[in-house]
Amino acid sequence: RFRDENGLPFTLISDPAKVVARIYEARRWFGLGNRRITYVIDDNGIIADAFQHEIDIMKNIRRTLKALRVLE
């Protein structure tokens, strides 16, 4: 729904069981939640970019879009 409402041209995932967070080492120390990390994964399943901006969400969005343009 978020993807469609915002016209995002890529897939987003939800991870309520925190399986993906464990695989990508996004868990905080002592189980205090997850870090907010964005991974841009190419068509071959390779991580093309990864970054973390906990506070400035616009920085995260700009970098995500830049990384996606590089993959086009």
Predicted model as a PDB file, atoms N, CA, C, CB and O in Angstrom, pLDDT in the B-factor column:
MODEL        1                                                                  
ATOM      1  N   ARG A   1       0.816  -1.179   0.000  1.00 74.00           N  
ATOM      2  CA  ARG A   1       0.000   0.000   0.000  1.00 74.00           C  
ATOM      3  C   ARG A   1       0.872   1.260   0.000  1.00 74.00           C  
ATOM      4  CB  ARG A   1      -0.935  -0.011   1.198  1.00 74.00           C  
ATOM      5  O   ARG A   1       0.643   2.159  -0.809  1.00 74.00           O  
ATOM      6  N   PHE A   2       1.871   1.343   0.897  1.00 76.00           N  
ATOM      7  CA  PHE A   2       2.783   2.484   0.942  1.00 76.00           C  
ATOM      8  C   PHE A   2       3.481   2.657  -0.404  1.00 76.00           C  
ATOM      9  CB  PHE A   2       3.823   2.305   2.068  1.00 76.00           C  
ATOM     10  O   PHE A   2       3.620   3.772  -0.905  1.00 76.00           O  
ATOM     11  N   ARG A   3       3.916   1.546  -0.977  1.00 83.00           N  
ATOM     12  CA  ARG A   3       4.610   1.585  -2.269  1.00 83.00           C  
ATOM     13  C   ARG A   3       3.712   2.194  -3.340  1.00 83.00           C  
ATOM     14  CB  ARG A   3       5.055   0.169  -2.692  1.00 83.00           C  
ATOM     15  O   ARG A   3       4.146   3.068  -4.089  1.00 83.00           O  
ATOM     16  N   ASP A   4       2.469   1.739  -3.415  1.00 86.00           N  
ATOM     17  CA  ASP A   4       1.531   2.235  -4.425  1.00 86.00           C  
ATOM     18  C   ASP A   4       1.156   3.699  -4.190  1.00 86.00           C  
ATOM     19  CB  ASP A   4       0.272   1.376  -4.435  1.00 86.00           C  
ATOM     20  O   ASP A   4       1.100   4.489  -5.132  1.00 86.00           O  
ATOM     21  N   GLU A   5       0.903   4.051  -2.947  1.00 83.00           N  
ATOM     22  CA  GLU A   5       0.519   5.425  -2.625  1.00 83.00           C  
ATOM     23  C   GLU A   5       1.616   6.427  -2.966  1.00 83.00           C  
ATOM     24  CB  GLU A   5       0.169   5.535  -1.154  1.00 83.00           C  
ATOM     25  O   GLU A   5       1.334   7.585  -3.272  1.00 83.00           O  
ATOM     26  N   ASN A   6       2.866   5.977  -2.914  1.00 78.00           N  
ATOM     27  CA  ASN A   6       3.991   6.871  -3.170  1.00 78.00           C  
ATOM     28  C   ASN A   6       4.635   6.651  -4.528  1.00 78.00           C  
ATOM     29  CB  ASN A   6       5.022   6.704  -2.103  1.00 78.00           C  
ATOM     30  O   ASN A   6       5.648   7.275  -4.843  1.00 78.00           O  
ATOM     31  N   GLY A   7       4.054   5.766  -5.338  1.00 82.00           N  
ATOM     32  CA  GLY A   7       4.556   5.530  -6.689  1.00 82.00           C  
ATOM     33  C   GLY A   7       5.975   5.006  -6.729  1.00 82.00           C  
ATOM     34  O   GLY A   7       6.738   5.346  -7.633  1.00 82.00           O  
ATOM     35  N   LEU A   8       6.341   4.178  -5.754  1.00 80.00           N  
ATOM     36  CA  LEU A   8       7.707   3.665  -5.695  1.00 80.00           C  
ATOM     37  C   LEU A   8       7.909   2.565  -6.739  1.00 80.00           C  
ATOM     38  CB  LEU A   8       8.025   3.131  -4.282  1.00 80.00           C  
ATOM     39  O   LEU A   8       7.087   1.654  -6.842  1.00 80.00           O  
ATOM     40  N   PRO A   9       8.997   2.643  -7.514  1.00 79.00           N  
ATOM     41  CA  PRO A   9       9.242   1.668  -8.571  1.00 79.00           C  
ATOM     42  C   PRO A   9      10.055   0.460  -8.102  1.00 79.00           C  
ATOM     43  CB  PRO A   9       9.953   2.337  -9.715  1.00 79.00           C  
ATOM     44  O   PRO A   9      10.709  -0.197  -8.912  1.00 79.00           O  
ATOM     45  N   PHE A  10      10.019   0.165  -6.810  1.00 77.00           N  
ATOM     46  CA  PHE A  10      10.782  -0.964  -6.292  1.00 77.00           C  
ATOM     47  C   PHE A  10       9.999  -1.626  -5.171  1.00 77.00           C  
ATOM     48  CB  PHE A  10      12.176  -0.512  -5.793  1.00 77.00           C  
ATOM     49  O   PHE A  10       9.057  -1.046  -4.631  1.00 77.00           O  
ATOM     50  N   THR A  11      10.389  -2.828  -4.833  1.00 79.00           N  
ATOM     51  CA  THR A  11       9.707  -3.618  -3.815  1.00 79.00           C  
ATOM     52  C   THR A  11      10.199  -3.248  -2.425  1.00 79.00           C  
ATOM     53  CB  THR A  11       9.913  -5.111  -4.068  1.00 79.00           C  
ATOM     54  O   THR A  11      11.397  -3.076  -2.202  1.00 79.00           O  
ATOM     55  N   LEU A  12       9.273  -3.131  -1.507  1.00 81.00           N  
ATOM     56  CA  LEU A  12       9.588  -2.921  -0.097  1.00 81.00           C  
ATOM     57  C   LEU A  12       9.213  -4.196   0.651  1.00 81.00           C  
ATOM     58  CB  LEU A  12       8.831  -1.666   0.487  1.00 81.00           C  
ATOM     59  O   LEU A  12       8.307  -4.919   0.234  1.00 81.00           O  
ATOM     60  N   ILE A  13       9.895  -4.470   1.739  1.00 80.00           N  
ATOM     61  CA  ILE A  13       9.537  -5.636   2.537  1.00 80.00           C  
ATOM     62  C   ILE A  13       9.190  -5.213   3.955  1.00 80.00           C  
ATOM     63  CB  ILE A  13      10.682  -6.661   2.548  1.00 80.00           C  
ATOM     64  O   ILE A  13       9.640  -4.178   4.446  1.00 80.00           O  
ATOM     65  N   SER A  14       8.389  -6.028   4.588  1.00 81.00           N  
ATOM     66  CA  SER A  14       8.069  -5.858   5.995  1.00 81.00           C  
ATOM     67  C   SER A  14       8.668  -7.052   6.718  1.00 81.00           C  
ATOM     68  CB  SER A  14       6.512  -5.742   6.240  1.00 81.00           C  
ATOM     69  O   SER A  14       8.685  -8.161   6.184  1.00 81.00           O  
ATOM     70  N   ASP A  15       9.153  -6.832   7.918  1.00 83.00           N  
ATOM     71  CA  ASP A  15       9.883  -7.895   8.619  1.00 83.00           C  
ATOM     72  C   ASP A  15       9.435  -8.003  10.083  1.00 83.00           C  
ATOM     73  CB  ASP A  15      11.403  -7.635   8.550  1.00 83.00           C  
ATOM     74  O   ASP A  15      10.247  -7.831  10.992  1.00 83.00           O  
ATOM     75  N   PRO A  16       8.150  -8.287  10.311  1.00 85.00           N  
ATOM     76  CA  PRO A  16       7.674  -8.325  11.699  1.00 85.00           C  
ATOM     77  C   PRO A  16       8.349  -9.397  12.558  1.00 85.00           C  
ATOM     78  CB  PRO A  16       6.191  -8.551  11.711  1.00 85.00           C  
ATOM     79  O   PRO A  16       8.459  -9.222  13.772  1.00 85.00           O  
ATOM     80  N   ALA A  17       8.798 -10.488  11.966  1.00 87.00           N  
ATOM     81  CA  ALA A  17       9.470 -11.549  12.732  1.00 87.00           C  
ATOM     82  C   ALA A  17      10.972 -11.288  12.875  1.00 87.00           C  
ATOM     83  CB  ALA A  17       9.246 -12.906  12.059  1.00 87.00           C  
ATOM     84  O   ALA A  17      11.667 -12.039  13.560  1.00 87.00           O  
ATOM     85  N   LYS A  18      11.472 -10.230  12.235  1.00 83.00           N  
ATOM     86  CA  LYS A  18      12.879  -9.811  12.316  1.00 83.00           C  
ATOM     87  C   LYS A  18      13.861 -10.827  11.740  1.00 83.00           C  
ATOM     88  CB  LYS A  18      13.239  -9.542  13.747  1.00 83.00           C  
ATOM     89  O   LYS A  18      15.027 -10.870  12.133  1.00 83.00           O  
ATOM     90  N   VAL A  19      13.381 -11.638  10.812  1.00 88.00           N  
ATOM     91  CA  VAL A  19      14.231 -12.626  10.150  1.00 88.00           C  
ATOM     92  C   VAL A  19      15.246 -11.924   9.246  1.00 88.00           C  
ATOM     93  CB  VAL A  19      13.375 -13.624   9.330  1.00 88.00           C  
ATOM     94  O   VAL A  19      16.441 -12.215   9.300  1.00 88.00           O  
ATOM     95  N   VAL A  20      14.768 -11.013   8.430  1.00 85.00           N  
ATOM     96  CA  VAL A  20      15.647 -10.295   7.504  1.00 85.00           C  
ATOM     97  C   VAL A  20      16.617  -9.411   8.288  1.00 85.00           C  
ATOM     98  CB  VAL A  20      14.816  -9.439   6.507  1.00 85.00           C  
ATOM     99  O   VAL A  20      17.783  -9.288   7.911  1.00 85.00           O  
ATOM    100  N   ALA A  21      16.153  -8.802   9.363  1.00 83.00           N  
ATOM    101  CA  ALA A  21      17.021  -7.958  10.193  1.00 83.00           C  
ATOM    102  C   ALA A  21      18.202  -8.760  10.722  1.00 83.00           C  
ATOM    103  CB  ALA A  21      16.228  -7.349  11.366  1.00 83.00           C  
ATOM    104  O   ALA A  21      19.321  -8.250  10.782  1.00 83.00           O  
ATOM    105  N   ARG A  22      17.965  -9.997  11.100  1.00 84.00           N  
ATOM    106  CA  ARG A  22      19.068 -10.842  11.592  1.00 84.00           C  
ATOM    107  C   ARG A  22      20.024 -11.198  10.445  1.00 84.00           C  
ATOM    108  CB  ARG A  22      18.512 -12.140  12.250  1.00 84.00           C  
ATOM    109  O   ARG A  22      21.242 -11.152  10.611  1.00 84.00           O  
ATOM    110  N   ILE A  23      19.474 -11.546   9.302  1.00 86.00           N  
ATOM    111  CA  ILE A  23      20.305 -11.930   8.152  1.00 86.00           C  
ATOM    112  C   ILE A  23      21.216 -10.777   7.729  1.00 86.00           C  
ATOM    113  CB  ILE A  23      19.417 -12.366   6.965  1.00 86.00           C  
ATOM    114  O   ILE A  23      22.392 -10.986   7.431  1.00 86.00           O  
ATOM    115  N   TYR A  24      20.668  -9.564   7.706  1.00 83.00           N  
ATOM    116  CA  TYR A  24      21.428  -8.397   7.252  1.00 83.00           C  
ATOM    117  C   TYR A  24      22.075  -7.619   8.399  1.00 83.00           C  
ATOM    118  CB  TYR A  24      20.524  -7.476   6.470  1.00 83.00           C  
ATOM    119  O   TYR A  24      22.528  -6.489   8.215  1.00 83.00           O  
ATOM    120  N   GLU A  25      22.114  -8.229   9.575  1.00 79.00           N  
ATOM    121  CA  GLU A  25      22.780  -7.645  10.746  1.00 79.00           C  
ATOM    122  C   GLU A  25      22.279  -6.234  11.059  1.00 79.00           C  
ATOM    123  CB  GLU A  25      24.285  -7.612  10.523  1.00 79.00           C  
ATOM    124  O   GLU A  25      23.071  -5.322  11.301  1.00 79.00           O  
ATOM    125  N   ALA A  26      20.967  -6.070  11.052  1.00 79.00           N  
ATOM    126  CA  ALA A  26      20.365  -4.773  11.339  1.00 79.00           C  
ATOM    127  C   ALA A  26      19.838  -4.681  12.767  1.00 79.00           C  
ATOM    128  CB  ALA A  26      19.244  -4.499  10.364  1.00 79.00           C  
ATOM    129  O   ALA A  26      19.235  -3.674  13.138  1.00 79.00           O  
ATOM    130  N   ARG A  27      20.056  -5.709  13.563  1.00 78.00           N  
ATOM    131  CA  ARG A  27      19.587  -5.683  14.946  1.00 78.00           C  
ATOM    132  C   ARG A  27      20.495  -4.770  15.777  1.00 78.00           C  
ATOM    133  CB  ARG A  27      19.553  -7.120  15.544  1.00 78.00           C  
ATOM    134  O   ARG A  27      21.707  -4.724  15.568  1.00 78.00           O  
ATOM    135  N   ARG A  28      19.900  -4.060  16.705  1.00 79.00           N  
ATOM    136  CA  ARG A  28      20.678  -3.232  17.628  1.00 79.00           C  
ATOM    137  C   ARG A  28      21.253  -4.120  18.729  1.00 79.00           C  
ATOM    138  CB  ARG A  28      19.801  -2.091  18.238  1.00 79.00           C  
ATOM    139  O   ARG A  28      20.785  -5.235  18.961  1.00 79.00           O  
ATOM    140  N   TRP A  29      22.262  -3.607  19.387  1.00 76.00           N  
ATOM    141  CA  TRP A  29      22.879  -4.324  20.505  1.00 76.00           C  
ATOM    142  C   TRP A  29      21.833  -4.645  21.563  1.00 76.00           C  
ATOM    143  CB  TRP A  29      24.029  -3.497  21.119  1.00 76.00           C  
ATOM    144  O   TRP A  29      20.929  -3.847  21.811  1.00 76.00           O  
ATOM    145  N   PHE A  30      21.952  -5.775  22.168  1.00 75.00           N  
ATOM    146  CA  PHE A  30      21.095  -6.212  23.268  1.00 75.00           C  
ATOM    147  C   PHE A  30      19.619  -6.298  22.881  1.00 75.00           C  
ATOM    148  CB  PHE A  30      21.252  -5.275  24.435  1.00 75.00           C  
ATOM    149  O   PHE A  30      18.745  -6.211  23.744  1.00 75.00           O  
ATOM    150  N   GLY A  31      19.341  -6.467  21.590  1.00 69.00           N  
ATOM    151  CA  GLY A  31      17.963  -6.630  21.128  1.00 69.00           C  
ATOM    152  C   GLY A  31      17.099  -5.393  21.246  1.00 69.00           C  
ATOM    153  O   GLY A  31      15.876  -5.501  21.330  1.00 69.00           O  
ATOM    154  N   LEU A  32      17.711  -4.220  21.253  1.00 74.00           N  
ATOM    155  CA  LEU A  32      16.959  -2.973  21.405  1.00 74.00           C  
ATOM    156  C   LEU A  32      16.426  -2.466  20.070  1.00 74.00           C  
ATOM    157  CB  LEU A  32      17.835  -1.907  22.047  1.00 74.00           C  
ATOM    158  O   LEU A  32      16.683  -1.320  19.701  1.00 74.00           O  
ATOM    159  N   GLY A  33      15.706  -3.279  19.358  1.00 74.00           N  
ATOM    160  CA  GLY A  33      15.110  -2.881  18.081  1.00 74.00           C  
ATOM    161  C   GLY A  33      16.055  -3.067  16.906  1.00 74.00           C  
ATOM    162  O   GLY A  33      17.100  -3.707  17.017  1.00 74.00           O  
ATOM    163  N   ASN A  34      15.664  -2.495  15.787  1.00 73.00           N  
ATOM    164  CA  ASN A  34      16.443  -2.596  14.555  1.00 73.00           C  
ATOM    165  C   ASN A  34      17.017  -1.243  14.169  1.00 73.00           C  
ATOM    166  CB  ASN A  34      15.582  -3.149  13.416  1.00 73.00           C  
ATOM    167  O   ASN A  34      16.438  -0.197  14.463  1.00 73.00           O  
ATOM    168  N   ARG A  35      18.165  -1.283  13.506  1.00 76.00           N  
ATOM    169  CA  ARG A  35      18.705  -0.069  12.899  1.00 76.00           C  
ATOM    170  C   ARG A  35      17.933   0.168  11.601  1.00 76.00           C  
ATOM    171  CB  ARG A  35      20.263  -0.189  12.635  1.00 76.00           C  
ATOM    172  O   ARG A  35      17.478  -0.785  10.969  1.00 76.00           O  
ATOM    173  N   ARG A  36      17.786   1.400  11.213  1.00 77.00           N  
ATOM    174  CA  ARG A  36      17.099   1.728   9.955  1.00 77.00           C  
ATOM    175  C   ARG A  36      18.147   1.767   8.851  1.00 77.00           C  
ATOM    176  CB  ARG A  36      16.324   3.103  10.054  1.00 77.00           C  
ATOM    177  O   ARG A  36      18.844   2.764   8.662  1.00 77.00           O  
ATOM    178  N   ILE A  37      18.237   0.670   8.137  1.00 81.00           N  
ATOM    179  CA  ILE A  37      19.224   0.529   7.073  1.00 81.00           C  
ATOM    180  C   ILE A  37      18.483   0.308   5.762  1.00 81.00           C  
ATOM    181  CB  ILE A  37      20.215  -0.646   7.365  1.00 81.00           C  
ATOM    182  O   ILE A  37      17.518  -0.455   5.707  1.00 81.00           O  
ATOM    183  N   THR A  38      18.931   0.970   4.718  1.00 84.00           N  
ATOM    184  CA  THR A  38      18.372   0.754   3.388  1.00 84.00           C  
ATOM    185  C   THR A  38      19.386  -0.015   2.569  1.00 84.00           C  
ATOM    186  CB  THR A  38      17.999   2.100   2.696  1.00 84.00           C  
ATOM    187  O   THR A  38      20.551   0.371   2.474  1.00 84.00           O  
ATOM    188  N   TYR A  39      18.935  -1.098   1.985  1.00 85.00           N  
ATOM    189  CA  TYR A  39      19.757  -1.892   1.073  1.00 85.00           C  
ATOM    190  C   TYR A  39      19.150  -1.776  -0.309  1.00 85.00           C  
ATOM    191  CB  TYR A  39      19.849  -3.391   1.527  1.00 85.00           C  
ATOM    192  O   TYR A  39      17.955  -2.006  -0.490  1.00 85.00           O  
ATOM    193  N   VAL A  40      19.964  -1.421  -1.278  1.00 88.00           N  
ATOM    194  CA  VAL A  40      19.533  -1.420  -2.670  1.00 88.00           C  
ATOM    195  C   VAL A  40      20.121  -2.679  -3.283  1.00 88.00           C  
ATOM    196  CB  VAL A  40      19.993  -0.108  -3.445  1.00 88.00           C  
ATOM    197  O   VAL A  40      21.339  -2.844  -3.344  1.00 88.00           O  
ATOM    198  N   ILE A  41      19.245  -3.560  -3.734  1.00 88.00           N  
ATOM    199  CA  ILE A  41      19.655  -4.869  -4.245  1.00 88.00           C  
ATOM    200  C   ILE A  41      19.344  -4.927  -5.733  1.00 88.00           C  
ATOM    201  CB  ILE A  41      18.938  -6.030  -3.478  1.00 88.00           C  
ATOM    202  O   ILE A  41      18.220  -4.649  -6.151  1.00 88.00           O  
ATOM    203  N   ASP A  42      20.346  -5.289  -6.532  1.00 89.00           N  
ATOM    204  CA  ASP A  42      20.161  -5.291  -7.989  1.00 89.00           C  
ATOM    205  C   ASP A  42      19.383  -6.527  -8.448  1.00 89.00           C  
ATOM    206  CB  ASP A  42      21.525  -5.235  -8.701  1.00 89.00           C  
ATOM    207  O   ASP A  42      19.004  -7.373  -7.638  1.00 89.00           O  
ATOM    208  N   ASP A  43      19.154  -6.615  -9.752  1.00 89.00           N  
ATOM    209  CA  ASP A  43      18.369  -7.715 -10.317  1.00 89.00           C  
ATOM    210  C   ASP A  43      19.009  -9.076 -10.111  1.00 89.00           C  
ATOM    211  CB  ASP A  43      18.156  -7.487 -11.783  1.00 89.00           C  
ATOM    212  O   ASP A  43      18.332 -10.100 -10.204  1.00 89.00           O  
ATOM    213  N   ASN A  44      20.305  -9.100  -9.833  1.00 92.00           N  
ATOM    214  CA  ASN A  44      21.005 -10.367  -9.611  1.00 92.00           C  
ATOM    215  C   ASN A  44      21.072 -10.732  -8.127  1.00 92.00           C  
ATOM    216  CB  ASN A  44      22.414 -10.292 -10.187  1.00 92.00           C  
ATOM    217  O   ASN A  44      21.693 -11.729  -7.759  1.00 92.00           O  
ATOM    218  N   GLY A  45      20.433  -9.926  -7.279  1.00 89.00           N  
ATOM    219  CA  GLY A  45      20.435 -10.207  -5.847  1.00 89.00           C  
ATOM    220  C   GLY A  45      21.671  -9.712  -5.125  1.00 89.00           C  
ATOM    221  O   GLY A  45      21.904 -10.079  -3.973  1.00 89.00           O  
ATOM    222  N   ILE A  46      22.468  -8.879  -5.787  1.00 91.00           N  
ATOM    223  CA  ILE A  46      23.686  -8.328  -5.199  1.00 91.00           C  
ATOM    224  C   ILE A  46      23.359  -6.986  -4.533  1.00 91.00           C  
ATOM    225  CB  ILE A  46      24.802  -8.155  -6.282  1.00 91.00           C  
ATOM    226  O   ILE A  46      22.634  -6.169  -5.102  1.00 91.00           O  
ATOM    227  N   ILE A  47      23.890  -6.764  -3.340  1.00 90.00           N  
ATOM    228  CA  ILE A  47      23.688  -5.474  -2.672  1.00 90.00           C  
ATOM    229  C   ILE A  47      24.510  -4.427  -3.411  1.00 90.00           C  
ATOM    230  CB  ILE A  47      24.092  -5.540  -1.150  1.00 90.00           C  
ATOM    231  O   ILE A  47      25.740  -4.469  -3.402  1.00 90.00           O  
ATOM    232  N   ALA A  48      23.826  -3.494  -4.047  1.00 91.00           N  
ATOM    233  CA  ALA A  48      24.481  -2.444  -4.816  1.00 91.00           C  
ATOM    234  C   ALA A  48      24.848  -1.249  -3.931  1.00 91.00           C  
ATOM    235  CB  ALA A  48      23.578  -1.991  -5.963  1.00 91.00           C  
ATOM    236  O   ALA A  48      25.792  -0.518  -4.230  1.00 91.00           O  
ATOM    237  N   ASP A  49      24.100  -1.057  -2.845  1.00 90.00           N  
ATOM    238  CA  ASP A  49      24.377   0.041  -1.933  1.00 90.00           C  
ATOM    239  C   ASP A  49      23.681  -0.254  -0.607  1.00 90.00           C  
ATOM    240  CB  ASP A  49      23.906   1.408  -2.531  1.00 90.00           C  
ATOM    241  O   ASP A  49      22.641  -0.910  -0.572  1.00 90.00           O  
ATOM    242  N   ALA A  50      24.254   0.227   0.453  1.00 87.00           N  
ATOM    243  CA  ALA A  50      23.656   0.088   1.783  1.00 87.00           C  
ATOM    244  C   ALA A  50      24.025   1.323   2.586  1.00 87.00           C  
ATOM    245  CB  ALA A  50      24.141  -1.225   2.505  1.00 87.00           C  
ATOM    246  O   ALA A  50      25.172   1.769   2.556  1.00 87.00           O  
ATOM    247  N   PHE A  51      23.067   1.869   3.294  1.00 85.00           N  
ATOM    248  CA  PHE A  51      23.334   3.065   4.070  1.00 85.00           C  
ATOM    249  C   PHE A  51      22.330   3.201   5.190  1.00 85.00           C  
ATOM    250  CB  PHE A  51      23.309   4.298   3.185  1.00 85.00           C  
ATOM    251  O   PHE A  51      21.267   2.580   5.186  1.00 85.00           O  
ATOM    252  N   GLN A  52      22.700   4.035   6.154  1.00 80.00           N  
ATOM    253  CA  GLN A  52      21.889   4.211   7.348  1.00 80.00           C  
ATOM    254  C   GLN A  52      21.834   5.680   7.723  1.00 80.00           C  
ATOM    255  CB  GLN A  52      22.442   3.377   8.513  1.00 80.00           C  
ATOM    256  O   GLN A  52      22.868   6.311   7.942  1.00 80.00           O  
ATOM    257  N   HIS A  53      20.645   6.215   7.797  1.00 75.00           N  
ATOM    258  CA  HIS A  53      20.415   7.569   8.273  1.00 75.00           C  
ATOM    259  C   HIS A  53      19.269   7.471   9.266  1.00 75.00           C  
ATOM    260  CB  HIS A  53      20.093   8.577   7.090  1.00 75.00           C  
ATOM    261  O   HIS A  53      18.107   7.414   8.864  1.00 75.00           O  
ATOM    262  N   GLU A  54      19.574   7.450  10.527  1.00 73.00           N  
ATOM    263  CA  GLU A  54      18.558   7.255  11.563  1.00 73.00           C  
ATOM    264  C   GLU A  54      17.634   8.462  11.725  1.00 73.00           C  
ATOM    265  CB  GLU A  54      19.227   6.954  12.884  1.00 73.00           C  
ATOM    266  O   GLU A  54      16.458   8.302  12.052  1.00 73.00           O  
ATOM    267  N   ILE A  55      18.149   9.644  11.503  1.00 78.00           N  
ATOM    268  CA  ILE A  55      17.371  10.837  11.822  1.00 78.00           C  
ATOM    269  C   ILE A  55      16.843  11.544  10.579  1.00 78.00           C  
ATOM    270  CB  ILE A  55      18.211  11.795  12.628  1.00 78.00           C  
ATOM    271  O   ILE A  55      15.661  11.883  10.518  1.00 78.00           O  
ATOM    272  N   ASP A  56      17.693  11.767   9.599  1.00 78.00           N  
ATOM    273  CA  ASP A  56      17.322  12.544   8.411  1.00 78.00           C  
ATOM    274  C   ASP A  56      16.773  11.625   7.321  1.00 78.00           C  
ATOM    275  CB  ASP A  56      18.538  13.338   7.877  1.00 78.00           C  
ATOM    276  O   ASP A  56      17.530  11.145   6.478  1.00 78.00           O  
ATOM    277  N   ILE A  57      15.472  11.380   7.333  1.00 75.00           N  
ATOM    278  CA  ILE A  57      14.841  10.460   6.383  1.00 75.00           C  
ATOM    279  C   ILE A  57      14.976  10.963   4.944  1.00 75.00           C  
ATOM    280  CB  ILE A  57      13.360  10.269   6.733  1.00 75.00           C  
ATOM    281  O   ILE A  57      15.049  10.151   4.022  1.00 75.00           O  
ATOM    282  N   MET A  58      15.010  12.280   4.732  1.00 81.00           N  
ATOM    283  CA  MET A  58      15.163  12.806   3.371  1.00 81.00           C  
ATOM    284  C   MET A  58      16.525  12.448   2.792  1.00 81.00           C  
ATOM    285  CB  MET A  58      14.974  14.326   3.360  1.00 81.00           C  
ATOM    286  O   MET A  58      16.643  12.212   1.590  1.00 81.00           O  
ATOM    287  N   LYS A  59      17.538  12.407   3.621  1.00 84.00           N  
ATOM    288  CA  LYS A  59      18.863  11.982   3.174  1.00 84.00           C  
ATOM    289  C   LYS A  59      18.790  10.531   2.686  1.00 84.00           C  
ATOM    290  CB  LYS A  59      19.911  12.129   4.323  1.00 84.00           C  
ATOM    291  O   LYS A  59      19.378  10.171   1.667  1.00 84.00           O  
ATOM    292  N   ASN A  60      18.067   9.726   3.426  1.00 80.00           N  
ATOM    293  CA  ASN A  60      17.881   8.325   3.072  1.00 80.00           C  
ATOM    294  C   ASN A  60      17.161   8.202   1.724  1.00 80.00           C  
ATOM    295  CB  ASN A  60      17.091   7.592   4.174  1.00 80.00           C  
ATOM    296  O   ASN A  60      17.569   7.419   0.867  1.00 80.00           O  
ATOM    297  N   ILE A  61      16.107   8.966   1.548  1.00 81.00           N  
ATOM    298  CA  ILE A  61      15.333   8.917   0.304  1.00 81.00           C  
ATOM    299  C   ILE A  61      16.184   9.369  -0.875  1.00 81.00           C  
ATOM    300  CB  ILE A  61      14.071   9.794   0.414  1.00 81.00           C  
ATOM    301  O   ILE A  61      16.189   8.720  -1.921  1.00 81.00           O  
ATOM    302  N   ARG A  62      16.904  10.477  -0.714  1.00 86.00           N  
ATOM    303  CA  ARG A  62      17.746  10.982  -1.820  1.00 86.00           C  
ATOM    304  C   ARG A  62      18.806   9.957  -2.219  1.00 86.00           C  
ATOM    305  CB  ARG A  62      18.429  12.310  -1.419  1.00 86.00           C  
ATOM    306  O   ARG A  62      19.041   9.736  -3.407  1.00 86.00           O  
ATOM    307  N   ARG A  63      19.434   9.343  -1.246  1.00 87.00           N  
ATOM    308  CA  ARG A  63      20.485   8.367  -1.560  1.00 87.00           C  
ATOM    309  C   ARG A  63      19.889   7.119  -2.202  1.00 87.00           C  
ATOM    310  CB  ARG A  63      21.267   7.984  -0.288  1.00 87.00           C  
ATOM    311  O   ARG A  63      20.484   6.549  -3.117  1.00 87.00           O  
ATOM    312  N   THR A  64      18.731   6.696  -1.738  1.00 85.00           N  
ATOM    313  CA  THR A  64      18.066   5.540  -2.342  1.00 85.00           C  
ATOM    314  C   THR A  64      17.771   5.809  -3.809  1.00 85.00           C  
ATOM    315  CB  THR A  64      16.765   5.204  -1.590  1.00 85.00           C  
ATOM    316  O   THR A  64      18.073   4.981  -4.669  1.00 85.00           O  
ATOM    317  N   LEU A  65      17.185   6.956  -4.093  1.00 86.00           N  
ATOM    318  CA  LEU A  65      16.844   7.284  -5.479  1.00 86.00           C  
ATOM    319  C   LEU A  65      18.094   7.389  -6.348  1.00 86.00           C  
ATOM    320  CB  LEU A  65      16.057   8.596  -5.536  1.00 86.00           C  
ATOM    321  O   LEU A  65      18.080   6.962  -7.503  1.00 86.00           O  
ATOM    322  N   LYS A  66      19.171   7.950  -5.808  1.00 90.00           N  
ATOM    323  CA  LYS A  66      20.429   8.041  -6.559  1.00 90.00           C  
ATOM    324  C   LYS A  66      20.969   6.644  -6.867  1.00 90.00           C  
ATOM    325  CB  LYS A  66      21.479   8.857  -5.766  1.00 90.00           C  
ATOM    326  O   LYS A  66      21.401   6.379  -7.989  1.00 90.00           O  
ATOM    327  N   ALA A  67      20.944   5.761  -5.884  1.00 89.00           N  
ATOM    328  CA  ALA A  67      21.438   4.403  -6.096  1.00 89.00           C  
ATOM    329  C   ALA A  67      20.576   3.663  -7.127  1.00 89.00           C  
ATOM    330  CB  ALA A  67      21.460   3.630  -4.764  1.00 89.00           C  
ATOM    331  O   ALA A  67      21.097   2.891  -7.932  1.00 89.00           O  
ATOM    332  N   LEU A  68      19.281   3.896  -7.101  1.00 86.00           N  
ATOM    333  CA  LEU A  68      18.398   3.246  -8.072  1.00 86.00           C  
ATOM    334  C   LEU A  68      18.649   3.764  -9.484  1.00 86.00           C  
ATOM    335  CB  LEU A  68      16.933   3.465  -7.687  1.00 86.00           C  
ATOM    336  O   LEU A  68      18.594   2.994 -10.444  1.00 86.00           O  
ATOM    337  N   ARG A  69      18.922   5.054  -9.621  1.00 88.00           N  
ATOM    338  CA  ARG A  69      19.208   5.612 -10.959  1.00 88.00           C  
ATOM    339  C   ARG A  69      20.479   4.991 -11.536  1.00 88.00           C  
ATOM    340  CB  ARG A  69      19.356   7.161 -10.890  1.00 88.00           C  
ATOM    341  O   ARG A  69      20.559   4.760 -12.743  1.00 88.00           O  
ATOM    342  N   VAL A  70      21.457   4.724 -10.702  1.00 89.00           N  
ATOM    343  CA  VAL A  70      22.696   4.103 -11.163  1.00 89.00           C  
ATOM    344  C   VAL A  70      22.409   2.708 -11.724  1.00 89.00           C  
ATOM    345  CB  VAL A  70      23.728   4.022 -10.011  1.00 89.00           C  
ATOM    346  O   VAL A  70      23.047   2.280 -12.686  1.00 89.00           O  
ATOM    347  N   LEU A  71      21.458   2.011 -11.129  1.00 85.00           N  
ATOM    348  CA  LEU A  71      21.133   0.648 -11.580  1.00 85.00           C  
ATOM    349  C   LEU A  71      20.339   0.611 -12.877  1.00 85.00           C  
ATOM    350  CB  LEU A  71      20.356  -0.069 -10.511  1.00 85.00           C  
ATOM    351  O   LEU A  71      20.306  -0.413 -13.559  1.00 85.00           O  
ATOM    352  N   GLU A  72      19.695   1.734 -13.220  1.00 81.00           N  
ATOM    353  CA  GLU A  72      18.856   1.755 -14.448  1.00 81.00           C  
ATOM    354  C   GLU A  72      19.674   1.580 -15.696  1.00 81.00           C  
ATOM    355  CB  GLU A  72      18.079   3.058 -14.547  1.00 81.00           C  
ATOM    356  O   GLU A  72      19.125   1.575 -16.798  1.00 81.00           O  
TER     357      GLU A  72                                                      
ENDMDL                                                                          
END                                                                             
